[in-house]
């Protein structure tokens, strides 16, 4: 499926269009982790993943799947209060740099994190990074997660929801890195 929506202009003023797209419905938190794990199989050092979604949409759950798929050390939890965590790989492969940009207000604060220093050797995942981190790499994968309004738990703005209602996930790869890449689709529910 193709994802449609607003396209930002790049630094040259050209309209930026995705080179790979996919839209899927993910039924449960377990399926969200599974999708992240399957995406990890196509990620490589230098990849920038930008996660967008309301509170409780599944950004950290998705990143837990990525961490599991990459085989990194340590439990992947939200880095809200520490801003960034680095998870080293258990074996060969890239580290996972997991960033929560929710409290960052400017490009200067992003620059202070010095993410570009580790970008080439890591998979860098930035929650709440839209509009702040796109310039860190020549390409990126944007992952937009939404919960349907009226879903179990009170809707997309309820962070106390149990996480097991369906989510819509839209993946859009930008730049040559993502041209021709087959993005993994979600499975119905890996635990059923």
Residue pairs with C-beta under 8 A, 6 or more apart in sequence:
1 21
1 22
1 23
1 24
2 21
2 23
3 18
3 21
3 22
3 23
3 170
3 171
3 172
5 170
7 15
7 16
7 17
7 18
8 15
8 16
8 134
9 15
9 16
10 16
11 135
16 174
17 174
18 142
18 172
18 173
18 174
18 178
19 139
19 173
19 174
19 175
19 176
19 178
19 179
19 180
19 181
20 171
20 172
20 173
20 178
20 179
20 180
20 181
20 182
20 183
21 170
21 171
21 172
21 173
21 183
22 170
22 171
22 183
22 185
23 168
23 169
23 170
23 171
24 35
24 168
24 169
24 171
24 185
24 186
25 166
25 167
25 168
25 169
25 186
26 32
26 35
26 58
26 166
26 167
26 168
26 169
26 186
27 164
27 166
27 186
27 188
27 189
28 163
28 164
28 166
28 189
28 191
29 58
29 61
29 162
29 163
29 164
30 189
30 190
30 191
31 186
31 187
31 188
31 189
31 190
32 58
32 61
32 62
32 65
32 145
32 163
32 167
32 169
33 61
33 62
33 64
33 65
33 68
33 190
34 65
34 186
34 187
34 190
35 62
35 65
35 169
35 184
35 186
35 187
36 61
36 62
36 63
36 64
36 65
36 66
36 67
36 68
36 69
37 65
37 66
37 68
37 69
38 65
38 69
38 184
39 65
39 66
39 69
39 171
39 183
39 184
40 65
40 66
40 67
40 68
40 69
40 70
40 123
41 69
41 184
42 181
42 182
42 183
42 184
43 49
43 66
43 69
43 70
43 94
43 123
44 94
44 123
45 94
45 120
45 121
45 122
45 123
46 94
46 119
46 120
46 121
46 122
46 137
46 177
47 94
47 123
47 124
47 137
47 140
47 141
47 177
48 119
48 124
48 126
48 133
48 136
48 137
48 139
48 140
48 141
49 66
49 123
49 124
49 125
49 126
49 140
49 141
49 142
49 143
50 126
50 129
50 130
50 133
50 134
50 140
50 141
50 142
50 143
51 59
51 62
51 63
51 125
51 126
51 127
51 128
51 129
51 143
51 145
52 59
52 128
52 129
52 130
52 142
52 143
52 144
52 145
53 59
53 144
53 145
53 146
53 147
54 146
54 147
54 156
54 157
55 157
55 158
55 159
56 147
56 153
56 156
56 157
56 158
56 159
56 160
56 161
56 163
57 145
57 146
57 147
57 156
57 167
58 145
58 147
58 163
58 167
58 169
59 127
59 128
59 145
60 76
60 77
60 78
60 127
61 163
62 143
62 145
62 169
63 76
63 96
63 98
63 125
63 127
64 76
66 76
66 96
66 123
66 125
67 76
67 87
67 96
67 98
68 76
70 87
70 89
70 93
70 94
70 96
70 123
71 89
71 90
71 91
71 93
72 87
72 88
72 89
72 90
72 95
72 96
73 87
73 88
73 89
73 90
74 85
74 87
74 88
76 85
76 87
76 96
76 98
77 85
78 100
78 127
79 85
79 98
79 99
79 100
79 127
80 100
80 102
80 103
83 99
83 100
83 101
83 103
83 104
83 113
84 97
84 98
84 99
84 100
84 113
84 115
85 97
85 98
86 95
86 96
86 97
86 98
86 118
86 122
87 95
87 96
87 97
87 98
88 95
89 95
89 96
94 121
94 122
94 123
95 118
95 121
95 122
95 123
96 122
96 123
96 125
97 115
97 118
97 119
97 122
97 123
97 124
97 125
98 125
98 127
99 113
99 115
99 124
99 125
99 126
99 127
99 129
99 133
100 126
100 127
100 128
101 110
101 126
101 127
101 128
101 129
101 132
101 133
102 127
102 128
104 110
104 113
104 128
104 132
107 132
107 135
110 132
110 133
110 136
115 124
115 126
115 133
115 136
116 136
118 124
119 136
119 137
124 136
124 137
126 132
126 133
130 142
133 140
134 140
134 174
137 175
138 175
138 176
138 177
139 173
139 174
139 175
139 176
139 177
139 178
140 173
140 174
140 175
141 171
141 172
141 173
141 174
141 178
142 170
142 171
142 172
142 173
142 174
143 169
143 170
143 171
144 169
144 170
144 172
145 167
145 168
145 169
146 156
146 167
146 168
147 155
147 156
147 161
147 165
147 166
147 167
148 155
148 156
148 165
148 166
148 168
149 155
149 156
151 161
151 165
151 166
152 161
152 162
152 164
152 165
153 160
153 161
153 162
153 163
153 165
154 160
154 161
169 186
171 183
173 179
173 181
173 183
